[in-house]
Amino acid sequence: MMNNFEFKNPTKIIFGKDTIAKLAEQLPTDAKVLVLYGGGSIKKNGIYDQVKTALKDIEHVEFGGIPANPEYSVLLKALKVIKEEKITYLLAVGGGSVIDGTKFLSAAALFEGDTPWDILTNAKPTLKAMPFGVVLTMPATGSEMNSGAVITNKETKEKLGMGGAGLFPQFSILDPQVITSIPHRQLVNGITDAFTHVLEQYMTYPAGALLQDRFAESIMQTLLEVAPKILKDPSDYDAASNYMWSCTMALNGLIQKGVPTDWAVHAMGHELTALFGIDHARTLAIIAPSHYQYNFEAKKEKLAQYAERIWNVTEGTLEEKAYVAIEKTEHFFNQMGIDTKLSKYTDNYEGTAEIIAKRFIERGWLGLGEHKSLKPEDVESIVKMAY
């Protein structure tokens, strides 16, 4: 039976060629804007110049250097700029990390507690925040059309999430032409990230939500179709636009309405990033196959449906189809050049499973997954399977 749900997504999407030129129209004329970006690649690929041109009549300040996993200590420096410069509006020019960092800053700018890290440890939804917009430079996380963010604290080796109705971007500009300048590794990460986002909301148990299932399946089918084209030629505009929109649709809240969702893969994956600095998408590819094998009995009906509809597996019993689905998913990641075992990324993996299980106990995360039945000892077993 489909679950009851409420759905509101207030983010305005401006999609297509040369849409960065429309940036100024989206901002209040009296705004004082802080432009946030990452390592500076936007200065090499022309996006920075497009943004600067669009902002020529709007007062703005810049803050660059937000790292690939938005780092708390760096964000605190940006927060200082917001306070000192009396900023009224934020603009994220980047991918998921810059957008997530901007969401944290939009909450922190109005936060009245002791330390802004409490926003993440308290896990209270942020309902009021400084307004912000997005110029998306790298499709992957879907952060441009949702209200969630994940922030890393290097000092404590933690990676925690936050969210709330106040954290939707006011607008997001999506120009598929930006894909041309994205490095191959990041494209592979983006495809993997979006694909796994869909799996987290789909690979549970049948809930009678026929349209939701088909929404999810259509995104995965589209990603599989365009992945080879994008990796071969990022300047293929048709492939790029389908890829970009798939990444956004994978995590804008639509496909998870009315259905159970999992998110245990993300919970475990975040710890691998926090402990070893492994790319987020690659941690998902490490954990997902082991997670589905470990929870095979609970997920086999959905795995078999996925095998039939996504991988065209028509032969065999329900269980056989379900096993093939896991194999094909892992093969897809491997084919794109992603290793799906932790030991391929670090020699110091021994003891990782125990550390993660202990952390989950300390945080009170005692029941993960769609049934809230995965205990820390199950997490330990899954991570060990992924060695």
C-alpha positions as CSV (number, residue, x, y, z in Angstrom):
1,M,0.0,0.0,0.0
2,M,1.3,3.5,-0.9
3,N,2.1,5.6,2.2
4,N,0.5,9.0,2.8
5,F,2.6,11.9,1.8
6,E,2.9,15.6,1.4
7,F,5.1,17.1,-1.3
8,K,6.3,20.7,-1.8
9,N,9.4,21.6,-3.7
10,P,9.7,25.4,-4.0
11,T,13.0,25.5,-6.1
12,K,12.6,27.2,-9.4
13,I,14.6,25.4,-12.1
14,I,16.1,27.4,-15.1
15,F,17.3,24.7,-17.5
16,G,19.1,24.8,-20.8
17,K,21.7,26.4,-23.0
18,D,23.2,29.8,-22.0
19,T,20.9,30.2,-18.9
20,I,23.6,31.5,-16.6
21,A,22.9,34.9,-18.4
22,K,19.6,34.9,-16.6
23,L,21.2,34.9,-13.1
24,A,20.7,38.6,-12.3
25,E,16.9,38.4,-13.0
26,Q,16.6,35.9,-10.1
27,L,18.3,38.0,-7.4
28,P,16.8,40.9,-5.4
29,T,18.2,44.2,-6.9
30,D,19.3,45.4,-3.4
31,A,20.9,42.1,-2.4
32,K,24.5,41.9,-1.2
33,V,25.6,38.5,-2.5
34,L,28.3,36.1,-1.4
35,V,29.4,34.0,-4.3
36,L,30.7,30.6,-3.1
37,Y,32.8,28.2,-5.2
38,G,35.3,25.4,-5.0
39,G,38.8,24.8,-6.1
40,G,38.8,27.4,-8.9
41,S,38.0,25.2,-12.0
42,I,35.2,27.6,-12.8
43,K,37.9,30.2,-13.6
44,K,39.4,27.9,-16.2
45,N,36.1,26.7,-17.9
46,G,34.4,30.1,-18.4
47,I,31.7,29.7,-15.9
48,Y,33.2,32.2,-13.5
49,D,33.3,34.8,-16.3
50,Q,29.7,34.2,-17.2
51,V,28.6,34.6,-13.5
52,K,30.7,37.8,-13.1
53,T,29.1,39.3,-16.2
54,A,25.6,38.4,-15.0
55,L,26.4,40.0,-11.6
56,K,27.9,43.2,-13.0
57,D,25.1,45.4,-11.5
58,I,24.7,43.5,-8.3
59,E,26.9,44.1,-5.2
60,H,28.8,40.9,-4.5
61,V,31.8,39.4,-2.6
62,E,33.5,36.1,-3.4
63,F,34.6,33.1,-1.3
64,G,36.5,30.3,-3.0
65,G,38.2,27.1,-1.9
66,I,35.3,25.0,-0.6
67,P,36.7,21.4,-0.8
68,A,35.2,18.3,-2.3
69,N,33.7,17.3,1.0
70,P,32.5,20.6,2.4
71,E,34.8,21.1,5.4
72,Y,33.5,22.7,8.5
73,S,36.6,24.7,9.3
74,V,36.6,26.3,5.8
75,L,32.9,27.1,6.1
76,L,33.5,28.9,9.4
77,K,35.8,31.3,7.5
78,A,33.0,31.9,5.0
79,L,30.6,32.5,7.9
80,K,32.9,35.2,9.2
81,V,32.7,36.9,5.7
82,I,28.9,36.7,5.8
83,K,28.8,38.5,9.2
84,E,31.5,41.1,8.5
85,E,30.3,42.0,5.0
86,K,26.6,42.0,6.1
87,I,25.7,39.6,3.3
88,T,22.0,39.1,2.6
89,Y,22.0,36.5,-0.2
90,L,24.2,33.5,-1.0
91,L,25.0,32.1,-4.4
92,A,26.6,28.6,-4.8
93,V,28.5,28.2,-8.1
94,G,29.5,24.5,-8.0
95,G,28.5,20.9,-7.6
96,G,27.1,19.1,-4.5
97,S,29.9,20.1,-2.1
98,V,29.6,23.8,-2.8
99,I,25.8,23.7,-2.6
100,D,25.8,21.6,0.6
101,G,28.4,24.1,2.1
102,T,26.1,27.0,1.1
103,K,23.1,25.3,2.7
104,F,25.1,25.0,6.0
105,L,26.0,28.7,5.7
106,S,22.5,29.8,5.0
107,A,21.4,28.0,8.3
108,A,24.5,29.1,10.2
109,A,24.0,32.8,9.2
110,L,20.8,32.9,11.3
111,F,21.7,30.3,13.9
112,E,21.6,31.5,17.5
113,G,23.1,28.5,19.3
114,D,26.5,28.1,20.8
115,T,28.4,26.5,17.9
116,P,27.2,26.1,14.3
117,W,28.3,22.4,14.4
118,D,25.2,21.9,16.7
119,I,23.1,22.4,13.6
120,L,24.4,18.9,12.5
121,T,24.6,17.2,15.9
122,N,21.1,18.4,17.1
123,A,19.6,17.1,13.8
124,K,16.7,19.6,14.1
125,P,15.2,20.7,10.8
126,T,16.3,24.2,9.7
127,L,13.1,26.1,8.9
128,K,14.5,29.6,8.6
129,A,17.7,30.4,6.7
130,M,19.4,33.0,4.5
131,P,18.1,32.8,0.9
132,F,20.4,31.3,-1.7
133,G,20.5,30.3,-5.3
134,V,22.6,27.9,-7.3
135,V,24.5,27.8,-10.6
136,L,25.1,24.1,-11.1
137,T,28.6,23.2,-12.5
138,M,28.5,19.5,-11.9
139,P,25.4,17.2,-11.9
140,A,25.6,14.4,-9.4
141,T,24.1,14.9,-5.9
142,G,20.8,16.5,-6.7
143,S,21.5,19.1,-4.0
144,E,20.4,21.9,-6.4
145,M,16.7,20.9,-5.9
146,N,16.4,19.5,-2.4
147,S,16.8,20.7,1.2
148,G,19.5,18.3,2.4
149,A,23.2,18.7,3.0
150,V,26.2,16.7,4.4
151,I,29.1,18.4,6.0
152,T,32.5,17.0,7.0
153,N,34.5,17.8,10.1
154,K,38.1,16.8,9.6
155,E,39.0,17.4,13.2
156,T,36.5,14.9,14.5
157,K,36.6,12.7,11.4
158,E,32.8,13.0,11.1
159,K,30.4,13.5,8.2
160,L,26.9,14.4,9.2
161,G,23.7,15.4,7.5
162,M,21.3,18.3,7.9
163,G,18.1,19.5,6.3
164,G,14.8,21.3,6.7
165,A,12.2,23.3,4.7
166,G,14.3,26.4,5.0
167,L,17.1,24.9,3.0
168,F,15.7,24.7,-0.5
169,P,17.5,26.8,-3.1
170,Q,15.3,29.7,-4.3
171,F,16.4,28.9,-7.8
172,S,18.9,26.7,-9.6
173,I,20.4,27.4,-13.1
174,L,21.1,24.1,-15.0
175,D,23.1,24.6,-18.2
176,P,24.1,21.2,-19.6
177,Q,27.0,22.8,-21.5
178,V,29.0,22.9,-18.2
179,I,29.5,19.1,-18.5
180,T,32.0,19.6,-21.3
181,S,34.7,20.7,-18.8
182,I,34.1,18.1,-16.1
183,P,37.0,15.6,-15.6
184,H,36.3,12.0,-16.5
185,R,36.6,10.8,-12.8
186,Q,34.0,13.3,-11.7
187,L,31.6,12.3,-14.5
188,V,31.9,8.6,-13.4
189,N,31.3,9.7,-9.8
190,G,28.2,11.7,-10.8
191,I,26.6,8.9,-12.7
192,T,27.3,6.5,-9.8
193,D,26.0,9.0,-7.3
194,A,22.7,9.6,-9.1
195,F,22.2,5.9,-9.8
196,T,22.7,5.0,-6.2
197,H,20.4,7.8,-5.0
198,V,17.6,6.1,-7.0
199,L,18.5,2.7,-5.6
200,E,18.3,4.0,-2.0
201,Q,14.7,5.1,-2.7
202,Y,13.7,2.1,-4.8
203,M,15.5,-1.0,-3.5
204,T,13.3,-1.8,-0.5
205,Y,10.1,-3.9,-0.8
206,P,7.0,-3.6,-3.0
207,A,4.7,-0.9,-1.7
208,G,2.1,-0.9,-4.5
209,A,3.4,2.5,-5.7
210,L,3.4,1.7,-9.4
211,L,4.1,5.2,-10.7
212,Q,6.9,5.8,-8.1
213,D,8.6,2.6,-9.2
214,R,8.4,3.6,-12.8
215,F,9.7,7.1,-12.1
216,A,12.7,5.5,-10.4
217,E,13.2,3.0,-13.1
218,S,13.0,5.6,-15.9
219,I,15.8,7.6,-14.2
220,M,18.0,4.5,-13.9
221,Q,17.3,3.5,-17.5
222,T,18.2,7.0,-18.7
223,L,21.4,7.1,-16.8
224,L,22.4,3.7,-18.2
225,E,21.6,4.8,-21.7
226,V,23.5,8.1,-21.6
227,A,26.5,7.0,-19.4
228,P,28.6,5.6,-22.3
229,K,27.8,8.6,-24.5
230,I,28.7,11.2,-21.8
231,L,32.0,9.3,-20.9
232,K,32.9,9.1,-24.6
233,D,32.0,12.7,-25.5
234,P,31.0,15.2,-22.7
235,S,30.1,17.8,-25.3
236,D,27.2,15.6,-26.6
237,Y,24.5,18.1,-25.6
238,D,21.5,15.7,-25.8
239,A,23.3,13.2,-23.6
240,A,24.5,15.9,-21.2
241,S,21.0,17.4,-20.8
242,N,19.4,14.0,-20.1
243,Y,22.2,13.2,-17.6
244,M,21.9,16.6,-15.8
245,W,18.1,16.3,-15.5
246,S,18.3,12.7,-14.3
247,C,20.7,13.7,-11.5
248,T,18.3,16.4,-10.3
249,M,15.2,14.2,-10.5
250,A,17.0,11.4,-8.6
251,L,17.0,13.4,-5.4
252,N,14.4,16.2,-5.5
253,G,12.0,14.4,-3.3
254,L,9.6,13.2,-6.0
255,I,10.5,9.5,-6.3
256,Q,10.6,8.9,-2.6
257,K,7.0,10.0,-1.9
258,G,4.6,7.3,-0.9
259,V,7.3,4.6,-0.7
260,P,9.7,3.2,2.0
261,T,13.3,4.4,1.6
262,D,16.6,2.8,2.8
263,W,19.5,5.3,3.0
264,A,21.7,2.8,5.0
265,V,24.2,2.7,2.1
266,H,24.7,6.4,2.5
267,A,25.0,6.2,6.3
268,M,27.9,3.6,6.0
269,G,29.4,5.3,2.9
270,H,29.7,8.7,4.7
271,E,31.8,7.0,7.4
272,L,34.3,5.7,4.7
273,T,34.6,9.3,3.4
274,A,35.1,10.6,6.9
275,L,37.7,8.0,7.8
276,F,39.6,7.7,4.5
277,G,38.7,10.6,2.3
278,I,37.3,8.3,-0.4
279,D,35.0,10.1,-3.0
280,H,31.4,9.9,-1.9
281,A,30.1,8.1,-5.0
282,R,32.8,5.5,-4.7
283,T,31.9,4.8,-1.0
284,L,28.3,4.1,-2.2
285,A,29.6,1.6,-4.9
286,I,31.7,-0.1,-2.2
287,I,28.8,-0.6,0.2
288,A,25.8,-1.2,-2.0
289,P,26.5,-4.7,-3.4
290,S,27.4,-6.0,0.1
291,H,24.3,-4.3,1.6
292,Y,22.0,-6.0,-0.9
293,Q,23.6,-9.4,-0.4
294,Y,23.4,-9.1,3.3
295,N,19.7,-8.0,3.2
296,F,18.8,-10.3,0.3
297,E,15.7,-11.9,1.9
298,A,14.1,-8.5,2.7
299,K,14.9,-7.0,-0.7
300,K,14.7,-10.0,-3.1
301,E,11.3,-9.1,-4.6
302,K,12.4,-5.6,-5.5
303,L,15.8,-6.9,-6.7
304,A,14.1,-9.3,-9.0
305,Q,11.8,-6.5,-10.4
306,Y,14.9,-4.3,-10.9
307,A,16.6,-7.2,-12.7
308,E,13.7,-7.6,-15.1
309,R,13.0,-4.0,-15.8
310,I,16.4,-2.4,-15.8
311,W,18.7,-5.3,-16.8
312,N,16.2,-7.3,-19.0
313,V,16.8,-10.5,-17.0
314,T,13.9,-12.7,-17.9
315,E,15.2,-16.2,-17.1
316,G,15.4,-17.9,-13.7
317,T,13.6,-18.0,-10.3
318,L,12.9,-14.8,-8.3
319,E,16.0,-15.5,-6.2
320,E,18.2,-16.1,-9.3
321,K,17.0,-12.9,-10.9
322,A,17.7,-11.0,-7.7
323,Y,21.2,-12.3,-7.5
324,V,21.9,-11.4,-11.1
325,A,20.7,-7.8,-10.3
326,I,23.3,-7.4,-7.6
327,E,26.0,-8.8,-10.0
328,K,25.0,-6.5,-12.8
329,T,25.0,-3.4,-10.6
330,E,28.5,-4.1,-9.4
331,H,29.6,-4.9,-12.9
332,F,28.2,-1.5,-14.1
333,F,30.3,0.3,-11.4
334,N,33.4,-1.7,-12.3
335,Q,32.9,-1.1,-16.0
336,M,33.1,2.6,-15.4
337,G,36.4,2.1,-13.5
338,I,35.1,2.1,-9.9
339,D,36.5,-0.4,-7.5
340,T,33.8,-1.9,-5.3
341,K,36.0,-3.2,-2.4
342,L,37.4,-1.1,0.4
343,S,40.8,-2.8,0.2
344,K,41.4,-1.3,-3.2
345,Y,41.4,2.2,-1.6
346,T,43.4,1.7,1.6
347,D,45.7,-0.8,3.3
348,N,44.4,0.3,6.7
349,Y,40.9,-1.2,6.4
350,E,41.2,-3.7,9.2
351,G,39.0,-2.6,12.1
352,T,36.9,-0.2,10.0
353,A,33.7,-2.1,10.5
354,E,34.1,-2.1,14.2
355,I,34.8,1.7,14.3
356,I,31.7,2.4,12.2
357,A,29.5,0.2,14.3
358,K,30.8,1.8,17.5
359,R,30.0,5.3,16.1
360,F,26.5,4.3,15.2
361,I,26.0,3.0,18.8
362,E,27.3,6.3,20.2
363,R,25.0,8.3,18.0
364,G,22.0,6.1,18.9
365,W,21.6,4.9,15.3
366,L,20.3,1.6,16.4
367,G,18.0,0.8,13.5
368,L,18.8,1.6,9.9
369,G,17.2,0.8,6.6
370,E,13.6,0.7,5.4
371,H,12.5,-1.6,8.2
372,K,14.7,0.2,10.8
373,S,16.0,-3.3,11.6
374,L,19.7,-2.9,10.7
375,K,21.5,-2.9,14.0
376,P,25.2,-1.7,14.5
377,E,26.3,-5.4,14.5
378,D,24.6,-5.8,11.0
379,V,26.4,-2.7,9.8
380,E,29.7,-4.2,11.0
381,S,29.0,-7.4,9.0
382,I,28.1,-5.4,5.8
383,V,31.2,-3.3,6.0
384,K,33.3,-6.4,6.5
385,M,31.7,-8.0,3.4
386,A,32.8,-4.9,1.5
387,Y,36.5,-5.3,2.4
